[in-house]
Amino acid sequence: MDKLIELPSRGMVIFVGDTHGDYDASRIIVKNFIKKKDYYIVFLGDYVDRGFRSKENIDFLLETHKKHKNLILLAGNHEMHPVIECSPSNFWSSLTEKEFEYYKEIFMKLPLAVSGNGFLALHGALPAINNISDINNIQMFDENWTTIIWGDFRDRDGEYLGNSFGRPKFGRDYFTKIMERIGKNVLIRGHDPTAPERMFENRCLTLFTSSSYGPDKKKIGICKLTEEIKTTEDIEIISLGVQTL
């Protein structure tokens, strides 16, 4: 299975941040967009843990994906708990041994990134690659895999800024260098609720779509695939809050 998914230059794309068991948010988003012509829904990972409806959330998304290939589910660090433990892990601890193996097998096959007209979307941070196609060569547990699944950005100068509890951190200089190499303008990611929503002169968008972080973090992004995304201002941000779309 390809680790990188290329979107066409037509239609619209919906970006959904970490949902962490927020089944209601996932259901509302799917209900409103899944059947629209040339709409793609990209979930950025972390479907389980934290929230109380993790199993409902991921089962709903997996079943929807079977029927609608315009729903794209990327890998997050909480899906990788069986190989690199994370906390909290209340979803995983609630499973039977058979269920544990079932979800592990599915999650290990999830793609890592989505590429489109001017943008790249993934869960954590940018891998140290020379070309966008290099993502397909990333192997589980290598440095680039860990960066995508666990990496964070800080709005500071510098490249590698150290490692905190297994999470590598990178600065503005690293971000700029990699984005220039792969020819992208904007990165859309989730993973780090402490990061500013927009960083690096509106070139990095950090998105969350889970009530676990409060209503101000429950947002989605929408943009046209027909037009090159040049800054995060080209992505419309919609707050879900406690309302439905």
C-alpha positions in Angstrom: 0.0 0.0 0.0 1.3 3.5 -0.9 2.4 5.6 2.0 1.8 8.8 0.1 -1.6 9.6 -1.5 -1.7 12.1 -4.3 -5.0 14.1 -4.6 -6.2 15.3 -8.1 -6.4 19.0 -9.0 -10.2 19.1 -8.8 -12.9 19.3 -6.2 -12.5 20.2 -2.5 -10.6 18.7 0.4 -11.7 18.6 4.1 -8.9 18.4 6.7 -9.8 16.8 10.0 -7.4 17.0 12.9 -7.1 14.5 15.8 -10.5 13.3 16.8 -9.5 11.1 19.8 -12.7 9.3 20.2 -15.0 12.2 19.2 -17.4 10.0 17.3 -20.0 12.8 17.0 -17.5 15.1 15.2 -16.5 12.3 12.8 -20.1 11.4 12.1 -21.1 15.0 11.4 -18.2 15.6 9.1 -18.8 12.4 7.1 -22.6 13.0 6.9 -22.0 16.5 5.4 -19.3 15.8 2.9 -18.8 12.1 2.0 -21.4 12.0 -0.8 -20.4 15.3 -2.4 -18.9 15.0 -5.8 -15.1 15.4 -5.9 -14.9 16.0 -2.2 -12.0 14.3 -0.3 -12.0 14.0 3.5 -8.5 13.7 5.0 -8.3 12.6 8.7 -4.8 13.4 10.1 -4.6 10.5 12.6 -5.2 9.9 16.3 -8.7 8.4 16.1 -8.5 6.6 19.5 -7.6 7.2 23.1 -8.5 10.2 25.3 -12.2 10.3 24.3 -14.7 7.8 25.7 -16.1 6.7 22.2 -12.8 5.6 20.6 -14.1 2.2 19.4 -17.2 3.7 18.0 -15.2 6.4 16.3 -12.7 4.2 14.6 -15.2 1.5 13.7 -17.4 4.1 12.0 -14.4 5.5 10.1 -13.1 2.1 9.0 -16.6 1.1 7.8 -17.1 4.3 5.9 -13.7 4.0 4.3 -14.6 0.6 2.9 -17.6 2.2 1.1 -16.1 5.5 0.2 -12.5 5.8 -0.9 -12.7 9.6 -0.8 -12.3 9.2 3.0 -8.6 9.0 3.8 -7.3 7.9 7.2 -3.6 8.8 7.9 -1.6 7.2 10.7 -1.1 8.9 14.0 1.0 8.0 17.0 -2.0 6.6 18.9 -2.6 4.1 16.1 1.0 3.0 16.5 0.7 2.3 20.3 1.3 -1.5 19.7 4.8 -0.8 18.4 5.7 2.5 20.2 3.6 3.0 23.4 1.9 6.3 24.0 -0.2 7.7 26.8 -3.1 7.7 27.4 -4.0 4.4 25.8 -7.4 3.8 27.2 -8.7 2.4 23.9 -5.9 -0.2 23.7 -6.2 -1.3 27.3 -10.0 -1.9 26.8 -9.5 -4.4 24.0 -9.4 -8.2 24.1 -6.3 -9.8 22.8 -8.1 -10.7 19.5 -9.4 -7.1 19.1 -5.9 -5.7 19.9 -4.4 -7.8 17.0 -7.2 -6.8 14.7 -6.7 -3.1 15.0 -3.0 -3.4 15.1 -3.0 -5.1 11.7 -5.2 -2.5 10.2 -3.4 0.5 11.6 0.1 -0.7 10.5 -1.2 -0.4 6.9 -2.4 3.2 7.1 -0.8 5.8 4.8 1.5 8.5 6.1 0.8 11.5 4.1 -1.4 13.3 1.5 -0.1 15.6 -1.2 -2.1 18.1 -3.1 -1.8 21.4 -5.0 0.7 23.3 -2.9 0.3 21.4 0.3 1.3 18.3 2.2 -0.8 16.8 5.1 0.5 14.4 7.7 0.2 13.8 11.5 3.4 15.1 13.0 6.5 16.7 11.4 8.2 16.7 8.0 10.6 13.9 7.2 14.1 14.7 6.0 13.5 13.8 2.3 14.6 15.2 -1.0 11.6 14.5 -3.1 7.9 14.1 -2.1 7.9 10.6 -3.6 10.5 9.5 -1.0 7.7 9.2 1.5 6.8 5.9 -0.2 10.2 4.5 0.7 9.9 5.3 4.4 10.1 2.2 6.6 8.5 1.7 10.0 10.8 2.7 12.9 13.2 4.6 10.7 14.0 8.2 11.6 11.6 9.7 9.0 8.8 7.4 10.1 9.3 8.5 13.7 9.4 12.2 12.6 6.0 11.9 10.8 4.3 10.0 13.6 5.8 11.7 16.6 7.5 14.9 15.5 6.7 18.5 16.6 7.5 22.0 15.5 8.4 25.0 17.6 8.1 28.6 16.2 11.8 29.2 16.7 14.9 29.5 14.6 17.0 26.4 14.2 16.7 22.9 12.7 16.7 20.0 15.2 15.7 21.3 18.6 16.0 18.2 20.7 13.8 15.3 21.8 11.3 15.4 24.6 9.7 12.1 25.8 10.4 10.5 22.4 9.0 13.4 20.4 11.6 15.0 18.1 11.2 18.8 17.8 12.2 21.0 14.8 12.4 24.7 14.2 11.8 27.2 11.4 15.0 26.5 9.5 14.3 22.8 9.2 10.7 23.5 8.1 11.8 25.9 5.4 14.5 23.6 4.1 12.4 20.6 3.7 9.4 22.5 2.2 11.7 24.0 -0.4 13.1 20.5 -1.2 9.7 19.0 -1.8 8.2 22.0 -3.5 5.3 22.6 -1.1 4.0 25.8 0.3 1.9 24.7 3.2 1.9 21.8 5.8 -1.3 20.7 7.5 -0.8 18.5 10.6 -2.2 17.7 14.0 -0.6 15.9 16.9 0.5 18.8 19.2 -2.2 20.7 21.0 0.4 23.1 22.5 1.5 24.4 19.0 0.1 27.6 17.6 -2.6 27.1 15.0 -0.5 28.9 12.4 3.3 29.0 12.3 6.2 30.0 10.0 4.6 33.0 8.3 1.3 31.1 7.7 2.9 28.1 6.1 2.1 25.5 8.8 -1.4 24.8 10.1 -1.9 22.6 13.2 -5.5 21.3 13.4 -7.6 19.5 16.0 -11.1 18.2 15.8 -11.8 16.8 19.2 -13.8 17.8 22.2 -11.0 16.3 24.3 -9.2 19.6 23.9 -12.2 21.9 24.3 -14.5 23.5 21.8 -11.9 26.1 20.6 -9.8 23.2 19.3 -12.7 21.5 17.5 -12.1 22.7 13.9 -11.8 21.5 10.3 -10.1 23.1 7.3 -11.6 23.3 3.8 -9.9 24.4 0.5 -10.2 24.0 -3.2 -8.0 21.5 -5.0 -8.2 23.4 -8.2 -6.2 26.3 -6.8 -2.6 26.2 -5.5 -2.5 26.6 -1.7 0.1 29.3 -1.1 -0.5 30.1 2.6 -2.7 28.8 5.4 -5.0 31.8 4.7 -6.1 29.8 1.6 -7.6 27.2 3.9 -11.0 28.1 5.4 -11.2 27.1 9.1 -14.6 26.2 10.4 -15.2 25.8 14.2 -17.5 22.9 15.0 -17.9 23.8 18.7 -21.0 22.2 20.1 -23.0 22.8 16.9 -23.5 20.6 13.8 -22.6 21.7 10.3 
